Amino acid sequence: MINRELAARVKELELHTRRLLTTSGIGATRSKQRGFGFEFDQLRSYQYGDDVRLIDWKSSARNPNNLNIRQYLEERNREFIICLDISASTIFGSDQYAKSEIMQQVTGVLALAAAWSGDKVGLILFSDHVEYMVAPRKGNFHVHNLIETIFSYKPKGKMTDINALCDFIARKSFKKANFLVISDFIAPDYLVGLKKIVKKQNVIAIHCMDIREEKLDDVGFVWMQDLETEKQILVNTKKGSCSLVSKSLEDRNKNQKVMLQKLGIEVFLLKNQQTFMHDLISFFKKRMIY
């Protein structure tokens, strides 16, 4: 049983997302197909190459010179699996919200968007190992449980291991699915891991970044701590002195982007001091088209 505060938070997120989805025009996705489907659409004239099993003999008997085919609407059965980074580095935040809070909101919005479009949606929570998984399903009840899990789950691991996530996905032998990896991507080399899954799965990276991970303010000497290893270091942030730190941060972000793009992975960049929900829905909407 969830507490009232969490229930109110989930409800607020759902109402906000539904408003965005309604104005964006995302809806259930169905298309006309030749063959057996789920819902009858119309009769049409037979064309060379059509399956003879779909001939409607009753209507065709009324006009011997014209055979009719039964055409159906087929519902596409897509799967979206959201992989959410819950490692200690996501707790960092220099603004109103920590990266973890933004990433939770994004996960909730994407889960609701997938459900709104009639698709299956699942969840994988990972740190230095896969901590929890919700199997892909449809339905509002399922999505509500998924979102409640996002906001209530307490992480066990501190480190980030994207290779461990990729190994888990490879071992599970998922059928073709859309994997949305939401992370700050602050992790040891994960090129090998991603290569394992991009060959079989569609992977989209949603990169959440705090603005202070791009550039440091000039505030003199500051003690900084790695939230995952808990190591501390004294950093001089004065202009000129912190240029090496800023250059290192810039290079890391640039190298991450180049590596993901080389693998054919689309990247959506989130920054904590920017409004992003509308852009996120627009980005997602493009991927609802077959």
N, C-alpha and C positions, 0 to 999 in steps of 0.2 A: 504493500500500500504506500503510495507516494504522499508526501506532505503537501499542504495547500500552496505553499510558496512555489514548489516545483510544478504543481499542476497549473498554477496561474501563469508561470513562465512558458510552459509548453503551449497553453491556450493562446497567449499573446503572440508567440512565434507563428502559430498556425494561422491566426487571423491576418497578421501582417503578410505572410507568404501568400495566402489566398488572394489578397488584394493585388499583390504583384503579379501573380499568375493570371488573374482575370484580365488585367490591363495588358498583359503580354500576349494573351491569346493562346496559351498552351492548354491543350485538352487531350482527351483520349485519342489515340492514334490508331486508325483503321484504314485499310486501303482495299481497293477492288482487286481481286485476284481471280485468275482462271483456276478452277479446281474446287475442291471441297473446302468450305469455310465454316464459320460459326453462325452467320446470319444471312438469310436470303436477301438479295438486293433487287434483282430484276431479271427479266427474260430479254435475250438479245439473239440476233440472227447467228446461225452457225458460221464459223470461219474455218478455213483450212488449217488443220493442226490442232483443233480443239479436241478435248477428250470426249469420245463418243458416249461415255457413261454419264455425261452431264446433259445429254439431249433430253428435253422435256417432250415426251412422245404425245402426251395428252393435248398440249397446245399446238404441237406440230401437225397433229392429225386434222386440225381445222383448216390448215393450209398446206397441202401436200408439196407445194413448190417451195416452201420455206421451212427449214428446220430451226427450232429454237433451242437455245442453250440457257441453262439456269446459272446465273452469276451470283456469287456470294461476296459478302464483306468479310474479310479475314482480319482478325485482331492480331496485331504483332505481339509476340511474347518476348519482350526484351528483359534483360536483367541488369540492374545497376547495383554494384557492390561498393559501398563507401568505406574506404580504409582511413581511419582517423588516428593520427599520431597523438598519443597521450603521455609522451615522455616528459621529463622534468623541464627541458628547455622551453617547452610551450607555455610554462607558467609566467615567463618574462613578459613585462609590459611597461612601457614608459609613458603611456597615455591612460585614458580612462579604463580601457579594457586590456586584459592580458591576451596573448595570442591564443591561449587555450579557449577563452570565452568566445572569441571571434570564430575559431574553428568549430566550436560546438554549434554556434548559430548557423554557420555555413552548412554543416552536416544536416541539421534539422531542415533547413530550407531545401536542400537537394533531395532529401528523403520525401518531403511533402510534394515537391515538384514531380518526382518519379511516380509517386502514388496518384497524383492528379492526372497524369498522362496515361494511367492504366498499366504501368509497368511494375515488375517485381523489383523490390529493393531490399538489400541486405547490408550488414554492417560488420566490419572487422576493426577492433581496437588493438593497437599495437604499441609497444615500447621497444625493449630489446628482445622481445618475443611477442607472439600473438597472444594477447591476454583474454580476449572474448570475441565470440562471433555470433551474429544473429543471421540465420539462413534467409535467403531471399524469398519473399512472399508478397502477395498483394493485400490490399485492404487497409481501411483506416485504423482498425484496432491494432493491426500489426505495426503500422507506422508510428502510432502513439506509443506503443511499448518500446519501439526502437529509439524514439526521441527521449523518452524517460531514461533509458539506459545511458544515453550520451551524457545527460546532465547529472546522473546520480552515481555513475561508476567511479570507484576509487582506484587509481593506477597502482600497480604493484612494482613495476620496473621504473628505473630512472633514465637509463640510456636509450638511445635511438638506434635501431638496427633495421634498415630498410631491406637488407638482404634476407633477414629472417622472415619478413613479411612476404617477400618474393618466393622464398623456398616453400612457405606454407601454401601459397596460391598454386605453385607448380605441383606440389604433392597432392593437393586436393583434386586435381584434374577437373577444374570447373569447365563447364561448357562455355562457348563463346559468350563473354559478358563484357560490360563496361565497368572498369575499375577506376574509381575516382579517389586518388591518393591525396589526402589533405594533410600537409605536414609543413614544418619549417625547413625540412631537408638538411638539418644540421646533423650529419651522420658520417661515419667512415665511408670510404669508397663503396658505392652501391651499383656501379655500372654493370658488373657481372650478374647481379641479382635481377636487375631490370631487363637485361637481355634475355633472361630465361622466360619471361612472361609476355614481352611485347610481340613475340612471334605468334602467340596463340590468342592473346587477349587485347582488347582495346583499352589503353591506359591514358588517363588524363591526370595531369598534376595540378593541384591547387596549392600554390606556394604562399604560405602566410609569413609575412615578415614585419617586424617592428622597425619603425623608421630609424631607431638608434642602431640597428644592425647594418645600416648603410653609412651613417656618418655620426661621429661623436660630437657633442657640444664642448665648447672650450670652458671647462670648469676647473682646470688645474689637475692636481693629483687625485685619483679616485681608485679605491679598492674595488676590484671586480671579481665576481665569483662565477665559475662554471656551475650551473645548476645541476648538471648531470654527474660530474666528477667531484663537485664541491671544492675544487682547487681554487685558490685565490691568487690574484696578481695585482700589483700596484701599477696603474697606467697613468701616464702624463698626457692629459687631453689638450694641453695648450697647442695653439697653432704651430705647425712645424714639427713639434715633438710627436704628435699623434698621427702624422702623415702615414707612417708605416702601418699603423693599426687600421686606419681608414682604407689604405690601399689593399690590405689583406682582406678586409670585409668586402670591398668592391670586387676584388678578384674572385673571391669565393662565390659571390652571387652570380657573376658573369660566367664562371666555369660551370656552375650548376645549370644555368639556362642553356648554354651551348650543348652540354652533355645530353640533356633531356630532349632538345630539338634534334640532335643527331640520331637519337633512337626513334624519332617520329612521334614523340610524346608532346601533345599540346600542353601549354602552361598558362594557367590563369593566375596572375599575381595579385595578392591581397596585401594591403598595408593598413596598419591599425589606425592611421589618422585620415583615412579616406572612406567616403561612403561607397559601398561596393555592391549592395544587394541588387539594385537594378541591373548593373553590368553583369553580375553573376547569373541572373535569370536570363538575360539576353544571350550570354555565352552558352548556357544550358539549352536554351530554346533552339539554337542552331543544330544541336545534336539530337533533337527530337525528330528531325526530318530524315526520312529514309533515302 
